[in-house]
Amino acid sequence: MKPVLRNKDKGNFLERYLKSFCHAVDGIIYAIKYEHNMIIILSAMIVTTFAGLHYSITTNEWLFIIFCFSSVSATEMINTAIEALVDLETTKYHPLAKIAKDTASSATLIFSIAAFIGALLIFIPKI
């Protein structure tokens, strides 16, 4: 059976890779421009980075911080995608749409709380 080609499968390897990369960057730009939580996340990342530099945190602490940065940011992006898909399907109130949106945003909240607790464990002893 011949595989079904999608739009992204057109072009050579480098063209496809570049196209995928540009789409990913477009998603980041969208989230920064239109998702207020991304601004909060980016602000927290900047403050945490400066604090890490100021207090000379260890390599393992940096690894944890970077993992938290990426986890919270990626979860917020997934949340944004789920909300967009739900909005694409319906503009009317539906209990299942509410559950999808609420549980997606709660994933970001859970990662954010864990990152905050981790940051406290790293920085409080150094202050």
N, C-alpha and C positions, 0 to 999 in steps of 0.2 A: 504494500500500500504506500502510495506516495504521500509524504508529509505535507500538511497544509502550511503554506508560507504566510506569515503575517507581514504587515507593513514594515516592521523593523528588520525583517530578514532580507531586504533589498540592499544591494551594494556589496562591496568587498568587506573584509573583516574590519579594517581600519575605519571605514565609513560607518559601519554599523556600531562600532564601539564609540566613536565620536558622537553619533546621533544619540545613543543611550546616555552618554555622559551629559550631553547638553540638556536632555529631558530631565535628568536628575537635578542638574543645577537650576533649571526652570522651577522645579518643585520647591527647592530650597528658597529661591527668590520669592516665589508666591507666598510661602509660609511666613517669611520675614516681613513681607509687605502687608499681608492681610490677616494673619493670625496673631492676636495680641499676646497669647501665651508664649509664642516664639520670642517675642521681644523680652519678656520676663526671663525666659530660659537663657537667652543670649546675655542679658545683663548679669544673671547669676554666674554664667561661665566666665565673664570678664572679671567680675569681683573675685571669684574663686581663683582664677589664674594669677591675678595680682597678689592675692593673699599667699598662694603657693610659692610664688617667687620671693615674696617678702620674708616668709618664714622658712624658706629653704626646705621644703618637704622632700621626703626621700623618693627614690625611683618607684618603689612599691606604692607609695601614697599617690604619686602622679598617675600611675597605672589605674588605680582605683578611681581617681578624679576623672581621667579621660574616659574610662568605662561609663561612669555616671553621665558625663556630658553626652556621649553617643547614645546611651540608652534612653535618656529623657528626651533628647532631640528626635531620635528615630521613632519613639513611641508617639510623640506629638504629631509627627508626619503621618503615621499610620492612622491616628485619630482623625486628622484632617481628611485623609482619603476616605475613611469610612463615613464621616459626616457628609462629604461631597456626594458619595454614592447614594446615601439615604435621601439627600435632597434631590438628586437626579430622579429618583424613583417616585417620590411624593413630596408635595409641598403642604399637604394636609397633615393634621395631627394624627398619629397612629401610635398606640402603646408599644408596638414592636419597634417602630422607628426610634422612639424615646429610649427603649432598652438598648438598642444598638449604639446610639450616640452616647448615652450615659456610661455604659460599660467600657466603651472605647476611651472616653476621657478619664475614667477611673484608673485605667492602666497607666496613663501618664501621671496621674496623682500618686499612685503607689510608687512608681520609680522616683518621683520627685521627693517624696517623704524619705525613702531609703537613701537618696543622694544627700539630702539635708542632714539626716542622722549621721551618715558617714563623714560628712564635712565637719560636723560638730566633734566627732571622735578624733578627727585629724587635727583640727585647729585649736580646740579649747585647751589642750595641754601645752600648746606652743604660745598661747597668749599670756 
